[in-house]
Amino acid sequence: MKKIYFFAAMLTLLTGANDVMADTYKVDFETAADTSDPEFRPATGWGHIVDYYKDPWGLSFRDQYVSYTYEDGAGVEGSKALLVGTQKLSYEDKYDLLVTPKVSGTVSIMVKSAAEPYNEEDDWFGEGPQVASLKFYAVADGERGEELTPAEAPELSTDGYVKYVLNDVADLQIGLRGEYVYIDDFEAETLGEVVLTRSLKIAGGELADDNDVTVDDSQFWNVKTYVMSNAEGDYTLSYDVELTNSGEVALNPGDEGYTLTIINQESGEVIAEQLPINVSIEPGETKTANVKMQLNSNTTGTDYYMLIRENVTSTEKGYYDFHVLVMAREDDATAIRATVASDDQQPTVVYNLAGQQGARKGIVIKNGKKFNLK
């Protein structure tokens, strides 16, 4: 559910905007956001359409994103500016857009080239010269639409800033696609509604302390922790998930989509879904939520990796981060398998240890261990 606030009610909350006179709206990029987050937003009410190169093997640490960096002294009159890097990632053109709130009237932004001189001898990968550019796109419902042609777009230079101008904008979100440029001092005649973003990130996760576990430390370089199941494979998995509210509104238990889904990384099958998050998290805050799942090792397997998906913005984290090992309890004698010795194929029978007669000769297999019967 989106939370919408009109301009008159939002002036004091627009921390990334200042110099508001009458209906004029300005963002000067002086307040630096955390650009290490690929989905960062440069000011309150802005959005970010992230376009990136995804590693074909699913290794998230090899994913590539468009680079953004705040540079002190690089802006207009020595102020701070936002530097945008290349939009070509692994030879693929991307359309990573910083998205303004809805604006109207005349819209402008100051732009300066950050392209470095081309040296063919240093171009080992044949990428060609760096070309500075700033393009504008209409954005609706988080999707890039048609390209907008500025009324003024002077040639970009590393010598100084020029002003790009869009005229007659009518209550429109604008996506900025920069490449090898500094941008500064965005202005619009009128600011429309401001949609505050709901966003959640998974920062980490680990087995909770209340799991029934056994630890195998026989190999000190490879200590293994097993979650215990009964002989039928039933077990409870309790997991602590570290969550960061990366949006602009508080998230509370019971909110729409404020749940987690657990996925088997290798098979892609859902292990558990719609697990409620039991903590409230304010914007910018990180907290740990605990989720519990009633599972069976015949379905999950006894050695698997999990992906954790949050259902606010559908981001996932995992990729060999969250390893689960399951083992049946040694003292659970409710179901032991015995193999009868014979010259033919050996049948398997089930019996218990309550005094009932079983095979007098053969092999008992329990939890992967073999015991001879005589």
C-alpha positions in Angstrom: 0.0 0.0 0.0 1.4 3.4 -1.0 1.4 6.3 1.4 0.8 9.6 -0.4 1.4 13.0 1.0 0.7 16.3 -0.8 3.3 19.0 -1.0 1.9 21.3 1.5 2.1 18.6 4.2 5.5 17.5 3.2 7.7 20.6 3.2 9.3 19.8 6.5 9.9 16.1 5.7 11.7 16.6 2.4 15.2 16.1 3.8 16.8 15.9 0.4 15.2 19.1 -0.8 15.7 22.7 0.2 15.4 26.3 -1.0 11.6 26.0 -1.3 10.1 29.3 -2.3 6.4 29.4 -3.2 5.9 26.1 -5.2 9.5 25.9 -6.4 11.1 22.5 -5.6 14.8 21.9 -5.5 17.2 19.0 -4.8 20.8 20.1 -4.5 22.3 16.6 -3.8 24.1 18.0 -0.7 22.6 15.3 1.5 24.4 12.1 0.5 22.5 8.9 0.4 24.1 5.4 0.8 25.1 4.6 -2.7 26.4 1.2 -1.7 22.7 0.2 -1.8 21.9 -0.4 -5.5 18.4 0.9 -4.8 19.4 4.1 -3.1 17.2 7.2 -3.5 18.8 10.7 -3.6 16.0 12.4 -1.8 12.8 11.8 0.0 10.0 11.0 -2.4 12.4 9.9 -5.2 12.5 6.5 -6.6 15.1 4.3 -8.4 14.5 1.9 -11.2 17.5 -0.4 -10.9 18.8 -2.1 -14.1 21.8 -4.3 -13.6 23.9 -7.2 -14.9 22.9 -10.4 -13.2 25.5 -13.1 -13.0 24.2 -16.1 -15.1 25.3 -18.6 -12.4 23.3 -16.9 -9.7 26.3 -15.6 -7.8 25.1 -12.3 -6.4 28.6 -11.1 -5.5 29.3 -11.0 -9.3 26.3 -8.9 -10.2 27.2 -5.5 -11.6 25.4 -2.2 -11.0 25.6 1.3 -12.3 28.0 3.3 -10.1 26.9 6.4 -8.2 29.2 8.5 -6.1 28.7 11.8 -4.2 31.7 14.1 -4.8 32.6 17.0 -2.5 33.5 20.2 -4.4 32.5 18.8 -7.8 29.1 20.6 -7.9 28.0 24.0 -9.0 30.1 26.7 -7.2 32.1 24.0 -5.4 29.1 22.3 -3.8 28.5 18.5 -3.7 27.4 16.7 -6.8 26.3 13.2 -7.8 28.6 11.4 -10.2 27.1 8.7 -12.5 29.3 6.1 -14.1 28.8 3.9 -17.1 25.5 2.3 -18.1 27.2 -0.4 -20.1 27.7 -3.4 -17.9 29.4 -6.5 -19.4 28.8 -5.0 -22.8 25.1 -4.6 -22.2 23.4 -1.1 -22.2 21.3 -0.6 -19.1 18.6 1.9 -18.2 19.2 2.6 -14.5 17.0 5.6 -13.7 16.8 8.0 -10.7 13.1 8.9 -10.5 11.8 12.2 -9.4 8.4 12.7 -7.6 5.6 14.1 -9.8 6.5 17.5 -11.0 5.0 20.2 -13.3 6.0 23.2 -15.3 9.5 24.0 -16.2 12.0 21.4 -14.9 15.8 21.9 -15.0 19.0 20.2 -13.9 22.7 21.2 -14.0 25.0 18.8 -15.8 28.7 18.4 -16.4 30.7 15.8 -18.3 32.8 13.4 -16.3 34.1 11.5 -19.3 37.8 10.8 -19.3 40.1 11.3 -22.3 40.2 8.3 -24.6 43.5 6.3 -24.9 43.2 3.5 -27.4 46.3 1.8 -25.9 44.6 1.5 -22.5 41.4 0.2 -24.0 42.2 -3.5 -23.6 38.5 -4.6 -23.9 37.5 -2.5 -26.8 34.9 -0.4 -24.9 35.6 2.7 -26.9 35.6 6.3 -25.7 33.5 7.4 -22.7 30.5 9.5 -23.9 28.8 11.7 -21.4 25.0 11.9 -21.6 21.8 12.6 -19.6 18.5 11.4 -20.9 15.0 11.9 -19.5 12.1 9.4 -19.5 8.5 9.5 -18.4 7.9 7.1 -15.5 4.6 5.6 -14.4 3.9 2.8 -11.9 7.7 2.1 -11.6 8.1 1.5 -15.4 10.2 3.5 -17.9 8.1 5.1 -20.6 8.8 7.3 -23.6 12.0 9.4 -23.8 11.4 13.1 -23.2 13.2 15.7 -25.4 14.6 18.7 -23.5 14.0 22.1 -24.8 17.5 23.1 -23.9 20.4 20.6 -23.9 23.7 22.3 -24.5 26.8 20.3 -25.4 28.3 18.7 -22.3 31.9 19.6 -21.3 34.3 18.8 -18.5 35.0 22.6 -18.3 31.8 23.5 -16.5 28.1 22.9 -15.9 25.3 23.5 -18.4 21.6 23.6 -17.7 19.2 21.1 -19.3 15.6 22.2 -19.4 12.3 20.5 -19.9 9.3 22.7 -20.6 5.5 22.2 -20.0 5.9 19.1 -17.8 2.4 18.1 -16.6 2.3 16.2 -13.3 4.9 13.6 -14.3 7.6 11.5 -12.7 10.8 11.9 -14.6 13.5 9.2 -14.8 17.1 10.5 -15.2 19.5 8.2 -17.0 23.0 9.6 -16.5 26.2 8.3 -17.9 29.7 9.7 -17.2 28.1 12.9 -15.8 27.9 15.0 -12.7 24.4 16.2 -11.8 23.4 19.0 -9.5 20.7 21.4 -8.6 17.5 19.8 -9.8 14.5 22.3 -9.9 10.9 22.1 -10.8 8.2 24.8 -10.8 5.7 22.7 -8.9 5.9 19.5 -6.9 2.9 17.2 -7.0 2.1 14.3 -4.7 5.0 12.6 -2.9 4.8 8.9 -2.6 6.9 7.6 0.3 8.6 4.3 -0.5 8.0 1.0 1.3 11.2 -1.0 1.1 12.8 -3.9 3.0 16.2 -5.5 2.8 17.5 -8.8 4.2 20.8 -8.1 5.9 21.6 -11.6 7.1 20.3 -14.7 9.0 21.3 -17.5 11.2 19.9 -20.5 13.2 18.1 -19.2 16.3 19.3 -20.3 19.8 16.0 -22.1 20.5 16.6 -24.8 17.8 17.0 -28.5 19.0 20.5 -29.1 17.6 23.6 -31.2 17.9 27.1 -30.1 17.1 29.7 -32.2 15.3 33.1 -30.7 16.2 35.1 -33.8 15.5 36.8 -31.8 12.7 37.6 -28.4 14.2 38.1 -26.9 10.7 34.6 -28.1 9.7 32.2 -27.8 12.6 28.7 -28.8 11.7 25.5 -27.9 13.5 22.5 -30.2 12.9 18.8 -29.4 13.5 17.3 -32.6 15.0 14.3 -34.3 13.7 12.3 -37.4 14.8 12.5 -40.6 12.9 9.8 -39.6 10.5 11.8 -36.5 9.6 9.6 -33.9 11.3 11.5 -30.9 12.8 11.1 -27.3 13.7 13.4 -24.8 12.1 13.7 -21.5 14.0 15.6 -18.9 12.1 16.7 -15.3 13.0 16.5 -13.0 10.0 18.2 -9.6 10.1 16.1 -7.0 8.3 16.7 -3.4 7.3 13.9 -0.9 6.6 15.4 0.8 3.5 12.2 2.7 2.8 10.6 5.9 4.1 7.7 4.6 6.2 7.7 2.4 9.3 6.9 -1.3 8.8 4.7 -3.0 11.4 3.4 -6.6 12.0 0.3 -7.1 10.0 1.2 -4.6 7.2 0.5 -5.7 3.7 3.3 -8.0 2.4 5.2 -7.7 5.6 6.2 -11.4 5.5 9.0 -13.7 4.5 9.2 -16.7 2.1 11.8 -19.4 2.4 13.0 -21.1 -0.8 15.2 -24.1 -1.5 18.1 -22.5 -3.4 18.9 -25.5 -5.5 15.4 -26.8 -6.4 13.6 -23.4 -6.4 10.8 -25.0 -4.4 9.1 -23.0 -1.6 9.8 -24.4 1.8 7.6 -22.0 3.8 5.7 -18.9 2.8 3.9 -15.9 4.3 5.8 -16.2 7.5 4.8 -13.1 9.5 7.5 -10.7 10.6 7.1 -10.1 14.3 9.0 -6.8 14.8 8.3 -3.2 13.9 11.1 -1.4 12.0 11.5 2.3 11.5 13.1 3.8 8.3 16.8 3.2 8.4 16.6 0.8 11.3 17.8 -2.8 11.3 16.2 -5.4 13.6 16.2 -9.2 13.9 12.9 -11.1 13.4 12.4 -14.7 14.3 10.4 -17.1 12.1 9.5 -20.7 12.9 8.7 -23.4 10.4 7.3 -26.9 10.8 9.2 -29.0 8.2 10.0 -32.5 7.2 13.4 -33.7 6.0 11.7 -36.0 3.4 10.6 -32.8 1.7 13.4 -30.4 2.4 16.3 -32.8 2.4 18.9 -33.1 5.1 21.5 -30.8 3.6 20.3 -27.7 1.8 20.7 -23.9 1.3 17.9 -21.4 1.7 17.0 -18.3 -0.2 15.1 -15.8 2.0 12.6 -13.5 0.2 10.9 -10.5 1.8 7.5 -9.8 0.4 7.4 -6.0 0.7 9.6 -5.4 -2.4 10.4 -9.1 -3.3 14.2 -8.9 -2.8 16.0 -12.1 -2.0 19.2 -13.0 -0.2 21.0 -16.3 0.1 23.3 -17.9 -2.5 25.1 -20.2 -0.1 24.7 -17.9 2.9 22.0 -19.9 4.8 23.0 -23.6 5.2 20.7 -26.1 7.0 21.7 -29.6 8.1 19.1 -32.0 9.6 19.7 -35.2 11.5 17.3 -37.7 13.2 17.8 -38.1 16.9 19.9 -41.2 17.9 17.6 -42.1 20.8 14.5 -42.2 18.7 13.7 -45.9 18.2 10.2 -45.5 16.7 11.3 -46.7 13.3 14.4 -48.8 12.6 15.0 -50.5 9.3 16.3 -54.1 9.3 17.7 -55.9 6.3 17.3 -59.7 6.4 20.3 -61.7 5.2 19.6 -64.1 2.3 21.1 -65.3 -0.8 18.5 -63.3 -2.8 17.7 -59.6 -2.8 17.3 -58.6 0.8 13.9 -57.4 1.8 13.5 -54.5 4.2 11.2 -54.9 7.2 10.2 -52.3 9.9 10.1 -53.2 13.6 10.7 -51.6 17.0 12.7 -52.2 20.1 9.8 -52.9 22.4 10.5 -56.6 22.5 8.8 -57.6 19.3 10.7 -60.3 17.4 12.6 -59.1 14.4 15.1 -60.6 12.1 17.5 -62.9 14.0 20.2 -62.3 11.4 20.8 -59.3 9.2 21.8 -55.7 9.4 20.0 -52.9 11.3 20.3 -49.5 9.6 19.6 -46.5 11.9 20.4 -42.9 11.0 22.9 -44.2 8.4 24.7 -46.4 10.9 24.8 -50.2 10.5 24.4 -52.7 13.4 24.8 -56.5 12.9 22.1 -58.8 14.3 23.1 -62.3 15.4 
